[in-house]
Amino acid sequence: MGPVNLKEARARLSDLVRAVENGESVLITRRGRIVARLVPPAASPEHQKAPDLAPFREALEIREDEKSLSRIVIENRRQGRY
């Protein structure tokens, strides 16, 4: 689909969303300049799956002689430091 100006995009939003659902990208322009791009979620980098943190968590150890962060926060709150 070609570029769509903002006024037309407002009037045809349902059609544009349907096109995006079908895998198309839609460019929205204002005064001839591209100001937005509608893309399917799968094509958006922010929707990529986050890495598994389990190996990182397993590598962290709290030794017997050390306090956990949650324990430190609780103690500080009781002492009025927060």
C-alpha positions as CSV (number, residue, x, y, z in Angstrom):
1,M,0.0,0.0,0.0
2,G,1.3,3.5,-0.8
3,P,1.6,6.4,1.5
4,V,-1.6,7.7,3.1
5,N,-1.9,11.3,4.2
6,L,-3.0,11.9,7.8
7,K,-6.5,13.2,7.0
8,E,-7.2,10.1,4.8
9,A,-5.7,7.8,7.5
10,R,-8.2,9.2,10.1
11,A,-11.1,8.5,7.7
12,R,-9.9,5.0,6.7
13,L,-8.3,3.8,10.0
14,S,-10.3,0.5,10.0
15,D,-9.2,-0.2,6.4
16,L,-5.6,0.6,7.3
17,V,-5.6,-1.7,10.3
18,R,-7.1,-4.5,8.3
19,A,-4.3,-4.1,5.7
20,V,-1.7,-4.2,8.5
21,E,-3.4,-7.4,9.9
22,N,-2.9,-8.9,6.5
23,G,0.8,-8.2,6.7
24,E,1.1,-4.9,4.9
25,S,3.0,-1.8,6.1
26,V,1.3,1.5,5.9
27,L,3.2,4.8,5.7
28,I,1.3,7.9,7.0
29,T,2.4,11.3,5.8
30,R,1.8,14.9,6.9
31,R,2.4,17.6,4.3
32,G,4.2,15.1,2.1
33,R,6.6,13.9,4.8
34,I,6.4,10.4,6.4
35,V,5.5,10.8,10.0
36,A,4.4,7.3,11.0
37,R,4.6,3.7,9.9
38,L,2.0,1.1,10.8
39,V,3.5,-2.4,10.8
40,P,2.3,-5.8,11.9
41,P,3.4,-6.8,15.4
42,A,5.6,-9.6,14.1
43,A,7.6,-7.1,12.1
44,S,8.2,-4.8,15.1
45,P,11.5,-5.3,16.9
46,E,10.0,-4.4,20.3
47,H,7.8,-7.5,20.1
48,Q,10.7,-9.9,19.9
49,K,10.8,-12.4,22.7
50,A,13.1,-11.4,25.6
51,P,16.0,-13.7,26.3
52,D,15.6,-16.4,29.0
53,L,17.1,-15.1,32.3
54,A,17.1,-18.5,34.0
55,P,20.8,-19.2,33.4
56,F,21.7,-15.8,34.7
57,R,19.6,-16.2,37.8
58,E,21.1,-19.6,38.5
59,A,24.6,-18.1,38.3
60,L,23.7,-15.7,41.1
61,E,24.3,-16.9,44.6
62,I,23.5,-15.4,48.0
63,R,26.0,-16.6,50.4
64,E,24.9,-17.5,53.9
65,D,26.9,-14.6,55.4
66,E,25.3,-12.0,53.1
67,K,21.8,-10.4,53.3
68,S,19.5,-10.4,50.3
69,L,18.5,-7.1,48.8
70,S,14.9,-7.6,50.0
71,R,16.2,-8.1,53.5
72,I,18.2,-4.9,53.3
73,V,15.3,-2.9,52.0
74,I,13.0,-4.2,54.8
75,E,15.5,-3.3,57.5
76,N,16.1,0.2,56.1
77,R,12.3,0.8,56.0
78,R,12.0,-0.3,59.6
79,Q,14.8,2.1,60.6
80,G,13.2,5.0,58.8
81,R,15.8,5.4,56.1
82,Y,13.2,5.2,53.3
